[in-house]
């Protein structure tokens, strides 16, 4: 049975009267034979854009071709390492080659920047695995929490595919290993400043070291860029510039762009400026010739920028993520989005940032370090702190907007007055909100951590709090844990007990999603204690509801009922409409579980119309499903079927495979009792397929048992025995308790199927 309304329900208008469904059953019959609404995703195309200018590297490109596709390579597979010094063009080579051969991989391309040399902690490979699995079409609810299980599922998904994998900026071999697909048809191209010798020795990786550009190709790159705007200079001038740039492609492109735009300066004068900057860095730096050359070019190019562009560049070094959008940059810098777009275009023109996709930018690791150093030198500490506060606040407001669009903002946390200059995103539909959330997941964690580290305790706690419902819906348990921990500390350091209670609720919700019921109840009772001391009636209703769901998990339905009653009794006089509705909806479900079917029908009929009117679609779907069970218990099978069909239809509209599977099982039971075994079998088989894809083995067993009963009703006794035996084996493998062999209550909607 579904657990409705655990604070993850959302608002959106739905047409039609659910009250009339219950009374008259006028909704059209749903085509149950249709497949559940699971989007058919195209092959993943995660590769970022190829470099605009690419010079030389013919030898390395040919070597990669031979290593991956040559006669000695066999089928395209293995691990291929591209190493070399910073700024030498490893990523450019990898992307150029990958785009050149992408058509040879019909199952798509996976790309991840591992940030091995970026400031702060390197990217956890488990986080990349989860992103890859979602890109490969795995339902977010089916992505395991355990890192090793993620790796196993990833290898299984890749076993029959022909997919190219590019892992950029790896720190070491250990970061790469979990991301190896284990399939000979899926080559993995890795870039790193390290030679990754362990991969070469243990995995037999092939390796090529990218050298600095030869002089003739260095001058060709300079001539290509400069010549598009002005005469490129004499061979002597070009040679001198190439030497000052240490023949590093990153430095060469930045220098060339600066020279190309210095139309009023003689080339000799411009080169002399670069030489002066280079001598200054020689005095200030170590013996790292390549590092000196890169920094001298960066500093020289930076000094040629307008003040506004220079300020934006400096502050970008404080952005808490690996990449960013123009709207995030606008919030960081406290400027209009249109101004941010103009400044980013200027910086991209100078090659100080890269545009890696539509409205997506990043800084090279060397340039991020350089920007951060400049900001520390030229901006006072309050300026940097204010920039981080603005972008963290922008993320919080945008997460709230995304939650509303994804139908899950029942928390409705008061963020106060929006600061001047903060323009949060607006989402037209759930799909756009989901895409944004998935794209920003790494940055959202980074923002919470960076704000907390900077002493921005309130900002960190608010962002952590508003992430509760999207994390629950997407079952992002690892990120959820990290954010919860830091947000709780931040809320306590800020002295904000209201936020502390919300974060404790989030901690309890995560524990319940993982079936850690003791820990879940402890956190929810701590939240309730704070809310009681604050006189927060709305919050108290939420806490009683959450504790009731813990009891539901334990199958202690009497205790759950008491909690729902208590929550409703608090919510109603307080005018907490949403909390009242989901406490009442859960109460109706509990009554159905206790076989108090008349009471269940009365309660659920009372809430369905308000749920429709307030647009709480997830709660409405759960309530419809419970109503179907209650009507079935009363023998009103025709009405139970109509309501059950609507529950399936609404689950599909919401894209909730978990809710759809559970609704299909309940509908299968109803059809079987109506003596429609063919329809019952169709529903139960679909439910089993969905649960198998979700890796929900308990509910898969329930679906198998129901399929066996349908076969028995059809007189197919051998098939019935086979399905029952399969269910028994599955439960035996899980070492299921008697309670687990009973019908398992379905998950609360906000955790997308993992709250089991």
C-alpha positions in Angstrom: 0.0 0.0 0.0 1.3 3.5 -0.7 2.6 5.7 2.0 1.2 9.1 1.0 2.2 12.5 1.9 5.5 12.4 3.8 6.2 16.0 3.1 7.3 15.2 -0.5 4.0 15.8 -2.2 3.6 18.6 -4.6 1.2 20.9 -6.2 -0.2 20.9 -9.7 -3.8 21.2 -11.1 -5.5 18.0 -12.3 -8.8 18.1 -14.2 -11.8 16.0 -13.3 -13.5 15.2 -10.0 -12.1 12.3 -8.1 -15.1 12.4 -5.8 -17.3 11.6 -8.8 -14.9 8.7 -9.7 -15.7 7.1 -6.3 -19.4 7.8 -6.5 -20.2 7.1 -10.1 -17.0 5.6 -11.7 -17.4 7.7 -14.8 -13.7 7.8 -15.8 -12.8 6.1 -19.1 -11.2 2.6 -18.7 -7.5 2.8 -19.0 -5.7 0.5 -21.6 -3.9 -1.6 -19.0 -2.1 -3.4 -21.8 -0.1 -0.2 -22.6 3.5 -0.2 -21.4 4.2 1.8 -18.2 5.3 5.3 -19.0 9.1 4.9 -19.1 10.7 7.3 -21.6 12.6 5.6 -24.3 15.9 7.3 -24.1 18.2 7.8 -27.0 21.8 6.6 -26.5 23.7 8.8 -24.1 25.5 11.7 -25.7 27.5 13.2 -22.8 30.5 14.3 -24.7 31.3 18.0 -24.4 32.1 20.0 -27.5 35.2 19.3 -29.5 37.9 22.0 -29.5 37.3 24.8 -32.0 41.0 24.8 -33.1 43.1 21.8 -33.2 46.6 21.8 -34.6 49.0 18.9 -35.2 48.7 15.8 -33.0 48.5 13.7 -36.2 50.9 11.2 -34.7 48.9 10.8 -31.4 45.6 10.6 -33.3 47.0 7.8 -35.5 48.4 6.0 -32.5 44.9 6.1 -30.8 43.3 4.9 -34.0 45.7 1.9 -34.2 45.5 1.1 -30.5 41.6 1.1 -30.4 40.8 -0.1 -33.9 44.0 -1.6 -35.3 44.5 -5.3 -36.1 46.4 -5.9 -32.9 43.6 -4.4 -30.8 40.9 -6.8 -31.8 37.5 -5.6 -31.0 37.4 -1.9 -29.9 38.0 -2.1 -26.1 40.5 -1.7 -23.3 41.9 1.3 -21.4 43.8 4.1 -23.2 45.7 6.7 -21.1 46.6 10.1 -22.5 49.0 11.8 -20.1 51.1 15.0 -20.2 51.8 18.2 -18.3 49.1 20.8 -17.5 47.9 22.8 -20.4 49.6 20.6 -23.0 46.3 19.7 -24.7 45.4 16.3 -23.3 41.6 17.0 -23.2 41.7 18.7 -26.6 43.3 15.6 -28.1 40.9 13.2 -26.3 37.8 15.2 -27.4 39.0 15.7 -30.9 39.6 12.0 -31.3 36.3 11.0 -29.6 34.2 13.3 -31.8 36.1 12.0 -34.9 35.1 8.3 -34.1 31.8 8.8 -32.4 29.8 7.2 -35.2 31.6 3.9 -34.6 29.9 3.7 -31.2 26.1 3.3 -31.9 25.3 3.0 -28.2 26.5 6.5 -27.5 29.3 8.2 -25.5 29.8 8.8 -21.8 32.0 11.6 -20.6 32.9 12.8 -17.1 35.4 15.4 -15.8 36.9 13.7 -12.7 38.4 17.1 -11.5 41.5 15.3 -10.4 43.5 18.6 -10.2 40.7 21.0 -9.4 40.7 22.8 -6.0 39.1 20.8 -3.2 38.3 17.1 -3.2 38.4 15.1 -6.4 35.1 13.8 -7.8 33.9 10.6 -6.1 33.7 7.9 -8.8 30.5 6.6 -7.2 28.9 9.9 -8.1 30.0 9.5 -11.7 28.7 6.0 -11.8 25.2 7.1 -10.7 25.2 9.8 -13.4 26.3 7.3 -16.0 23.6 4.8 -15.0 20.9 7.4 -15.3 22.2 8.4 -18.7 22.1 4.7 -19.7 18.4 4.7 -19.0 18.4 3.1 -15.5 15.4 4.4 -13.5 16.8 6.8 -10.8 14.9 4.8 -8.2 16.9 1.7 -9.3 20.3 3.2 -8.9 21.9 1.5 -5.9 23.1 3.4 -2.9 26.1 1.1 -2.4 29.1 2.1 -4.6 30.1 -1.5 -5.4 26.5 -2.3 -6.4 26.6 0.7 -8.7 29.7 -0.6 -10.3 28.2 -4.0 -10.8 25.1 -2.6 -12.4 27.2 -0.3 -14.6 29.2 -3.3 -15.9 25.9 -5.2 -16.5 24.5 -2.3 -18.4 27.6 -1.9 -20.6 28.1 -5.6 -21.2 26.0 -5.7 -24.4 26.7 -2.1 -25.6 29.2 -0.5 -27.9 29.8 2.8 -26.0 32.8 5.1 -25.9 33.8 6.3 -22.4 36.0 9.4 -21.8 37.3 10.1 -18.3 38.9 13.5 -18.2 41.4 14.8 -15.6 41.8 11.6 -13.5 43.8 12.0 -10.3 45.0 8.4 -10.0 44.2 4.9 -11.1 42.0 4.2 -8.1 39.6 7.0 -9.2 39.4 5.3 -12.7 38.9 1.6 -11.8 35.3 1.7 -10.7 34.4 3.4 -14.0 35.8 0.7 -16.2 32.9 -1.1 -17.9 34.6 -4.5 -18.3 33.3 -4.8 -21.9 35.7 -5.2 -24.8 33.3 -3.3 -26.9 33.5 -0.2 -24.7 36.9 1.5 -24.9 37.8 3.9 -22.1 39.9 7.0 -22.9 41.5 8.5 -19.8 43.4 11.8 -19.5 45.6 12.7 -16.6 48.7 14.6 -15.6 49.8 11.3 -14.1 51.1 8.4 -16.1 48.7 6.1 -14.2 51.3 3.4 -14.1 49.1 1.1 -12.0 46.4 1.0 -14.8 49.1 0.1 -17.3 50.5 -2.7 -15.1 47.3 -4.2 -13.7 44.7 -3.5 -16.4 47.1 -3.5 -19.3 46.3 0.0 -20.3 47.8 1.5 -23.4 49.5 4.9 -22.8 50.6 7.9 -24.9 52.3 10.9 -23.6 51.3 14.2 -25.2 54.4 16.4 -25.7 54.5 20.2 -26.1 53.7 21.3 -29.6 56.6 21.4 -32.0 57.7 24.9 -32.9 56.3 24.8 -36.4 52.8 23.8 -35.1 53.0 26.3 -32.3 53.6 29.1 -34.7 50.8 27.7 -37.0 48.4 27.9 -34.1 49.4 31.5 -33.4 49.1 32.4 -37.0 45.7 30.7 -37.3 44.2 32.7 -34.4 45.9 36.1 -34.9 45.6 36.0 -38.7 41.8 36.0 -38.4 42.0 39.6 -37.0 45.3 41.2 -38.1 48.6 40.3 -39.8 50.1 37.5 -37.7 53.6 38.8 -37.6 57.0 37.7 -38.9 58.3 34.2 -38.4 60.7 35.6 -35.8 58.0 37.3 -33.9 55.9 34.1 -33.9 58.8 32.0 -32.8 59.5 34.3 -29.9 55.8 34.2 -28.8 55.8 30.4 -29.0 58.9 30.2 -26.8 57.4 32.6 -24.2 54.3 30.3 -24.1 56.5 27.2 -23.7 54.7 25.8 -26.7 51.7 24.9 -24.5 48.4 25.0 -26.5 46.5 26.6 -23.6 49.0 29.4 -23.2 49.4 29.8 -27.0 45.6 30.3 -27.6 45.3 32.8 -24.8 48.3 34.8 -26.0 47.1 34.7 -29.6 43.6 36.0 -28.6 45.2 38.8 -26.7 47.4 39.8 -29.6 44.6 39.5 -32.1 42.5 42.0 -30.2 45.4 44.5 -29.7 44.8 46.0 -33.0 46.3 49.4 -32.1 49.6 48.0 -30.9 52.6 47.0 -32.9 53.3 43.2 -32.6 56.8 43.9 -31.3 55.4 46.0 -28.5 52.8 43.3 -27.6 55.5 40.6 -27.5 57.7 42.8 -25.4 54.9 43.1 -22.8 54.6 39.3 -22.7 58.4 39.0 -22.3 58.3 41.5 -19.4 55.5 39.6 -17.7 57.4 36.4 -18.2 60.6 37.8 -16.6 58.5 38.9 -13.6 57.1 35.4 -13.2 60.6 34.0 -13.4 61.5 36.1 -10.4 58.3 35.2 -8.4 58.0 31.5 -9.3 59.8 28.2 -8.9 61.9 26.4 -11.5 58.8 25.0 -13.3 59.3 26.5 -16.7 56.0 25.4 -18.1 54.1 26.7 -15.0 55.9 30.0 -15.3 55.0 30.3 -18.9 51.4 29.6 -18.4 51.0 32.0 -15.5 52.9 34.7 -17.3 50.5 34.4 -20.2 47.5 34.3 -17.9 48.6 37.4 -16.1 49.5 39.3 -19.3 46.1 38.5 -20.8 44.2 39.4 -17.6 45.9 42.8 -17.5 44.5 43.5 -20.9 40.9 43.0 -19.9 38.3 45.7 -19.0 37.7 46.0 -15.3 34.2 44.4 -15.4 35.5 41.4 -17.3 38.4 41.1 -14.9 36.1 41.1 -11.9 33.9 38.4 -13.3 36.9 36.3 -14.1 38.3 36.6 -10.6 35.0 35.8 -8.9 34.5 32.7 -11.1 37.4 31.2 -9.2 35.0 31.1 -6.2 32.3 29.2 -7.9 31.7 26.0 -5.9 31.4 23.6 -8.9 33.2 22.3 -11.8 31.1 24.1 -14.4 28.4 26.7 -14.4 25.7 28.5 -16.3 25.3 32.2 -17.2 22.6 32.5 -14.6 24.8 31.1 -11.9 27.6 33.4 -12.9 25.2 36.4 -12.7 24.2 35.5 -9.2 27.9 34.9 -8.2 28.9 38.3 -9.5 25.8 40.2 -8.6 25.0 41.3 -12.1 22.2 40.9 -14.6 22.0 37.7 -16.6 22.4 39.6 -19.8 25.5 41.3 -18.5 26.9 37.9 -17.4 26.4 36.5 -20.8 28.3 39.3 -22.4 31.2 39.0 -20.0 31.3 35.2 -20.4 31.5 35.7 -24.1 34.4 38.1 -23.6 36.2 35.6 -21.4 35.5 32.7 -23.8 36.9 34.9 -26.6 40.1 35.3 -24.6 40.2 31.5 -23.9 40.1 32.1 -20.2 36.9 30.0 -19.9 35.6 27.2 -22.1 32.1 26.9 -23.4 31.5 23.1 -23.1 27.8 23.1 -24.1 24.7 25.2 -24.4 24.9 27.8 -21.6 27.6 25.7 -19.9 31.1 27.0 -19.1 34.1 25.8 -17.2 37.6 27.0 -16.3 40.7 25.0 -16.9 42.2 23.8 -13.6 45.2 26.2 -14.0 43.0 29.1 -14.8 40.7 28.4 -11.8 43.8 28.4 -9.6 44.9 31.6 -11.2 41.5 33.3 -10.8 41.3 32.3 -7.1 44.8 33.7 -6.5 43.9 36.9 -8.2 40.7 37.2 -6.2 42.5 36.7 -2.9 45.0 39.4 -3.9 42.6 42.0 -5.4 39.2 41.5 -3.7 38.7 41.9 0.0 37.4 38.9 2.0 33.8 40.3 2.3 33.6 40.6 -1.5 34.4 36.9 -2.0 32.2 35.9 0.9 29.3 37.9 -0.5 29.7 36.3 -3.9 29.6 32.8 -2.5 26.5 33.8 -0.4 24.7 35.1 -3.5 25.3 32.0 -5.6 24.4 29.6 -2.7 21.1 31.6 -2.2 20.4 31.5 -5.9 20.8 27.7 -5.9 18.4 27.5 -2.9 15.7 29.6 -4.7 16.2 27.7 -7.9 15.9 24.3 -6.1 12.7 25.5 -4.6 11.4 26.5 -8.0 12.5 23.1 -9.5 10.7 21.3 -6.6 7.5 23.1 -7.4 7.7 22.2 -11.1 8.5 18.6 -10.2 5.4 18.4 -7.9 7.2 18.0 -4.6 7.2 21.3 -2.7 4.9 20.5 0.2 7.7 21.6 2.6 7.3 25.2 1.2 10.1 26.4 3.3 10.1 30.2 3.8 13.3 31.5 2.3 12.5 35.1 3.4 12.8 38.1 1.1 14.8 37.3 -2.0 18.0 39.3 -2.0 18.5 42.0 -4.6 20.2 40.8 -7.7 19.1 37.1 -7.2 17.0 35.9 -10.2 16.1 32.3 -9.6 15.2 30.1 -12.5 11.6 29.5 -13.6 10.7 26.1 -14.9 7.9 25.5 -17.4 7.5 21.8 -16.9 8.7 18.9 -14.7 11.1 17.7 -17.4 13.0 20.9 -17.5 13.3 21.0 -13.8 14.5 17.5 -13.7 17.2 18.1 -16.3 18.4 21.2 -14.4 18.5 19.3 -11.1 20.5 16.4 -12.6 22.9 18.8 -14.3 23.5 20.8 -11.1 23.8 17.9 -8.6 27.5 18.2 -8.2 27.4 22.0 -7.9 24.6 21.8 -5.3 26.7 19.6 -3.0 29.7 21.9 -3.6 27.6 25.0 -2.7 26.5 23.5 0.6 30.1 22.5 1.5 31.7 25.7 0.3 29.2 27.9 2.1 29.6 25.9 5.3 33.4 26.1 5.1 33.2 29.9 4.6 31.1 30.3 7.7 27.9 31.1 5.7 25.9 28.8 8.1 22.4 30.1 7.3 23.0 29.9 3.5 24.4 26.3 3.8 21.5 25.2 6.1 18.8 26.7 3.8 20.2 25.0 0.7 20.6 21.7 2.5 17.0 21.9 3.8 15.3 22.7 0.4 17.2 19.7 -1.1 15.3 17.3 1.1 12.5 16.6 -1.3 14.4 16.4 -4.6 17.0 14.1 -3.0 14.2 11.9 -1.7 12.4 11.8 -5.1 15.7 11.0 -6.9 16.9 8.7 -4.1 20.3 10.5 -4.1 21.3 8.8 -0.8 25.0 9.5 -0.9 24.7 13.2 -1.7 21.7 13.4 0.7 23.8 12.1 3.6 26.7 14.4 3.0 24.5 17.5 2.6 22.4 16.5 5.7 25.5 16.2 7.8 26.9 19.6 6.8 23.5 21.3 6.8 22.7 20.1 10.4 26.0 21.4 11.7 25.4 24.7 9.8 21.9 25.1 11.2 23.1 24.6 14.7 26.0 27.0 14.3 23.6 29.6 12.9 21.4 29.0 15.9 18.4 28.5 13.6 16.3 25.8 15.3 13.6 26.0 12.6 16.1 24.9 10.0 17.6 22.4 12.4 14.2 20.7 12.7 13.8 20.6 8.9 17.2 19.0 8.4 16.5 16.4 11.1 13.2 15.6 9.3 15.4 15.2 6.1 17.8 12.9 8.0 14.9 10.8 9.3 13.4 10.5 5.8 16.7 9.3 4.4 17.0 6.7 7.1 13.5 5.4 6.5 14.2 5.2 2.8 17.0 2.9 3.6 14.8 0.9 6.1 16.9 2.1 9.0 13.8 2.6 11.2 15.4 3.1 14.6 17.6 5.9 13.3 14.7 7.3 11.4 12.4 7.5 14.4 15.1 9.1 16.5 15.7 11.9 14.0 12.0 12.5 13.6 11.4 12.7 17.3 14.3 15.1 17.7 12.6 17.3 15.0 9.3 17.0 16.8 10.8 18.1 20.1 12.3 21.2 18.5 9.0 22.1 16.7 7.0 21.6 19.9 9.4 23.9 21.8 9.0 26.5 19.0 5.3 26.2 18.9 5.5 25.3 15.2 2.1 23.5 14.7 2.6 22.9 11.0 6.0 21.3 11.7 4.5 19.2 14.5 1.9 17.8 12.1 4.7 16.9 9.6 6.7 15.2 12.4 3.7 13.1 13.6 3.0 12.1 10.0 6.7 11.1 9.5 6.7 9.0 12.7 3.5 7.3 11.6 5.2 6.2 8.4 8.0 4.7 10.4 5.4 2.6 12.3 3.8 1.7 8.9 7.2 0.3 7.8 7.2 -1.8 11.0 3.7 -2.9 10.0 2.4 -1.5 13.3 -0.7 0.0 11.8 -2.4 0.9 15.1 0.6 3.0 16.1 0.7 4.5 12.6 -3.0 5.4 12.8 -2.5 7.1 16.1 0.3 9.3 14.7 -1.8 10.2 11.6 -4.8 11.1 13.9 -2.5 13.3 16.1 -1.0 15.0 13.1 -4.4 15.8 11.6 -5.7 17.1 15.0 -2.8 19.5 15.1 -2.9 20.6 11.5 -6.6 21.3 11.2 -6.9 24.2 13.8 -3.6 25.5 12.7 -4.9 25.9 9.1 -2.1 23.7 7.8 -4.1 22.4 4.8 -1.4 20.4 3.0 -0.3 18.6 6.3 -4.0 17.9 7.1 -4.6 16.4 3.8 -1.6 14.0 3.7 -2.2 13.0 7.4 -5.8 12.2 6.5 -4.8 10.4 3.3 -2.3 8.2 5.2 -5.0 7.6 7.8 -7.3 6.3 5.1 -4.6 4.0 3.8 -3.9 2.7 7.3 -7.6 2.0 7.9 -7.6 0.0 4.7 -4.6 -2.0 5.9 -6.5 -2.7 9.1 -9.4 -3.9 7.0 -11.6 -1.1 8.4 -12.9 -0.6 4.9 -15.9 1.5 5.6 -13.9 4.0 7.6 -11.2 4.0 4.9 -13.7 4.8 2.1 -15.2 7.7 4.2 -11.8 9.2 5.0 -10.4 8.9 1.4 -13.5 10.1 -0.3 -13.3 13.2 2.0 -9.7 14.0 0.9 -9.7 13.2 -2.8 -11.5 16.3 -4.0 -9.3 18.7 -1.9 -6.2 16.9 -3.1 -7.4 17.4 -6.7 -8.2 21.1 -6.0 -4.8 21.7 -4.4 -3.0 19.8 -7.1 -1.2 17.3 -4.8 -0.9 14.7 -7.5 1.3 12.2 -5.8 -0.9 12.1 -2.7 -3.9 11.9 -4.9 -2.5 8.8 -6.7 -1.7 7.1 -3.4 -5.2 7.9 -2.1 -6.8 6.5 -5.2 -4.9 3.3 -4.9 -5.9 3.0 -1.2 -9.5 3.7 -2.2 -9.4 0.9 -4.7 -8.2 -1.5 -2.0 -10.9 -0.3 0.4 -13.7 -0.7 -2.2 -12.4 -4.1 -3.1 -12.5 -5.1 0.6 -16.2 -4.1 0.6 -16.9 -6.2 -2.4 -17.6 -3.2 -4.7 -15.3 -4.6 -7.3 -16.6 -2.6 -10.3 -15.9 0.7 -8.5 -12.5 -0.7 -7.2 -11.5 -1.4 -10.8 -12.4 2.0 -12.1 -10.5 3.7 -9.2 -7.6 1.3 -9.6 -7.4 2.1 -13.3 -7.2 5.8 -12.6 -4.4 5.1 -10.0 -2.4 3.4 -12.7 -3.1 6.1 -15.2 -2.1 8.9 -12.8 1.1 7.1 -11.8 2.0 6.9 -15.5 1.2 10.6 -16.0 3.6 11.4 -13.1 6.3 9.1 -14.5 6.4 7.2 -11.3 7.3 3.6 -12.1 7.2 2.5 -8.5 3.7 3.8 -7.9 2.7 2.4 -11.3 4.0 -1.1 -10.4 2.2 -1.1 -7.0 -1.0 0.2 -8.5 -0.8 -2.6 -11.2 -0.5 -5.3 -8.5 -3.5 -4.0 -6.7 -5.5 -3.8 -9.9 -4.4 -7.3 -10.7 -5.9 -8.5 -7.5 -9.2 -6.7 -8.2 -9.4 -8.1 -11.8 -8.7 -11.6 -10.5 -11.5 -11.3 -7.9 -13.8 -10.0 -10.7 -13.0 -13.3 -12.6 -11.0 -11.4 -15.3 -7.8 -13.5 -15.0 -6.3 -12.5 -18.4 -6.4 -8.8 -17.4 -5.1 -9.7 -13.9 -2.1 -11.6 -15.5 -1.3 -8.7 -17.8 -1.2 -6.3 -14.9 0.9 -8.5 -12.6 3.4 -9.3 -15.4 3.9 -5.6 -16.1 4.4 -5.0 -12.4 7.0 -7.7 -12.2 8.9 -6.3 -15.1 8.9 -2.8 -13.6 10.0 -4.1 -10.2 12.7 -6.2 -11.7 14.1 -3.1 -13.5 13.9 -1.3 -10.2 15.8 -4.1 -8.5 12.9 -4.2 -5.9 13.0 -8.0 -5.3 10.4 -8.0 -2.5 7.8 -6.4 -4.7 8.9 -8.5 -7.7 8.1 -11.6 -5.6 4.7 -10.1 -4.8 4.1 -9.6 -8.5 5.2 -13.2 -9.3 2.9 -14.6 -6.7 0.0 -12.6 -8.2 0.9 -13.9 -11.6 0.8 -17.4 -10.3 -2.7 -16.9 -8.9 -3.8 -15.5 -12.2 -2.4 -18.6 -14.0 -4.2 -20.8 -11.5 -7.5 -19.0 -12.3 -6.8 -19.6 -16.0 -6.3 -23.3 -15.3 -2.6 -23.2 -16.2 -1.5 -25.2 -13.2 2.1 -25.8 -14.3 2.6 -22.1 -15.0 1.1 -21.3 -11.6 3.5 -23.6 -9.8 6.4 -22.1 -11.7 5.6 -18.5 -10.8 4.9 -19.4 -7.1 8.2 -21.3 -7.0 10.0 -18.4 -8.5 8.5 -16.0 -5.9 9.4 -18.4 -3.1 13.0 -18.7 -4.3 13.3 -14.9 -4.6 12.1 -14.5 -1.0 14.3 -17.3 0.2 17.3 -15.6 -1.4 16.4 -12.5 0.5 16.1 -14.5 3.7 12.6 -12.9 4.0 10.8 -12.8 7.3 7.1 -13.8 7.4 6.2 -10.1 7.4 8.2 -9.7 4.2 6.2 -12.5 2.6 3.1 -10.5 3.2 2.1 -7.7 0.9 4.7 -5.0 1.3 3.5 -1.4 1.6 4.7 0.7 -1.4 7.0 3.6 -1.1 6.2 7.1 -0.3 6.2 9.0 -3.6 8.9 11.5 -2.7 11.6 8.8 -2.7 10.9 7.4 -6.1 10.5 3.8 -5.1 13.4 3.2 -2.8 11.6 4.0 0.4 10.9 0.4 1.1 
